[in-house]
Amino acid sequence: MSNITFNEGTYKFRGEHVSVAGMTFPLVTSFKKANKNGGYVTVDGTGNYPFPERNIKIRCVAEDSYTPATAEFTVQETDEQTIERMRKRFDMLEDMTKAVKKGAVRAMIVSGPPGVGKSHGVEKVLDRYQMVETLGGQKKYEVVKGAMSAIGLYCKLYKYQEKDNVLVFDDCDSVFSDELSLNILKAALDSKANRTIHWNTDSHKLRNEGVPDQFTFKGSAIFITNLKLDKARGKLKEHLAALESRCHYVDLTIDTDREKMLRIEQITKDGMLDDYRLGKEVDEAIVDFVRTNKDRVRELSLRTVLKIADLASAFPDNWEAMAENTVMRRAGLRK
């Protein structure tokens, strides 16, 4: 994909026509004439803050409104832009979780590295709904962790089959690697109005628990995973693609150590350590400790920050030495 620099042109952003003169974008489609006053060029807006992270149309007069970029174009976000991008993604995650709870969105896959707050964002929204729902009734959402068999999945879907019920599969990646489980999920999340799931093999478990061999699933599902399912390989790739096609896919776009560190700084500044009551100076010292040793900590994540805060609470005069021996790799060992 070649890069171009605009001499003139505008993009309508939030109701205003923003000039792109002097800006460089990857070219997607060359100039197309729309009327006697000019036309548009399609470019990739990704990384050109605050433009959308997708293909956008730039209005311009003619093909000579832009020229090939004289130097290779590389996207460089400032720290503030990266933090704002991540904040918007997590705000979107909460909005999407609300839509799943209401049934407007049938299913969602949330992908991101461990320890960045994926589960917290989802559960925070669902807990708010749980507080106002009928007391004494069955809980309308459940978080499933760890391994799960196909028949266990079938029974769990039966229990949460009703509309406005939500099953959250948090790091329950065994359902992605089992062909039978994937087929059950495909039936449960199908785009058809009537989503009927069948179990056509005799089972003592179903009889003992009073679960029928077929039922209609009206609920919703959220999958939280560290995997990037769109990059799956092997024989299950097609099945995973079929599941992904039934779900909205939210990639939190936190891939580099720099992004993880900025996320840690943002969440800590927003009050993640307030309950520890360590004081602002200690909170900042913990973040500085992680930043200084980000290449040696066992996991660059919010969980590591919380582990160090536990040590600061238990060993206020010696927490740094304790952290060096518990959350860091030995010097000379690489990740």
Steps between C-alpha positions, in 0.01 A plus 500: 500500500659830390490817706384843387527852636212740447548850359136575577191308608255465788339228709166552675568415863241554774307744283802709399711494183856434618785592266745222418749724314852382572384169653615158380277193472524153344309515169214250460321625185612775262301813428143445380306793352164552669375823337623816327638629830730206557497151650666293769796279578474196732781466753568301816444726801652256752757666722430854378343623821219605535379345175312166516700177489356394164484602134373857461416725206687827458321762290729682257487687169700275268766231480774762532368578849747244631846369414700187587654532844864608476596288802379175650192562712504361853226557753617645829241547774577719795452348847186711544356376171573137588336536843195665343476224238513230770250687718256515208542126441416420863204741494383318188543167683261617772248626243518169311450308826181698564382412148570130564304512827203659323516242222566758229838329447489121509865428574836672539863386502737721704867454415798652677811408700469372858460745784375811319147510646295308241302302758455798734337712230249227413415395856462860619215553252332165569524552878309829465217318324509220757446746785170624358361165384250301703636397839466131580482397136762314300810701426478615139866480417789274587874514438641164393875445543732211433436177311154403378379189319251511213221352712583741782467785251164363380367488859630849578330644191176329606518661844546846346277454197256785565511846344715754692712218650872522426772237519853639526780260402811650659825333388293188438690427180427125506169576324701639208713187462219242511309442177179383671497803732545732203207337320281552807604864519434551130145373550448712813620820331357444153354798316164325463206620710456149647825370649435137593783289644490117486682228696442180308706261714360319805632656821459413868604855587212655306248257652632553853485880465167508317647658188308424176675377186405824324405854598485851354772736615395866527785627714832665411867420543828686555838337442801659670831367375869575467494334158462680171244274334530677166858370481416138585673225309446127453196280445271700728558825313178464296293419809643797687430720199139378504474592870662838442250572221220464758666737748609861519878497538653759734879516485621731776812583293747473787785310339829667592676549834465875449120468473483269803706745705282794399191297594653430843575869552150601390313255725720570800447873455125432482510351853567127467714502817277727707366214717852419616532850652875501444511868410569673171878487546503121541251452213733695273803307628330170412426615145856634468636163621301318229602751234869471591487120500247443222747278311554274801158462665343159446188662359457863401141544613263650754523176698870564559421848632245350742752236615753773577232701681433192715870494588506874573207450736656200677863620496492883486875532568623219278250454214747574220739222609206262538373592153842438345481141622134426426379685188828530308714255308856452604748730329620356172178304431291623211128474452 
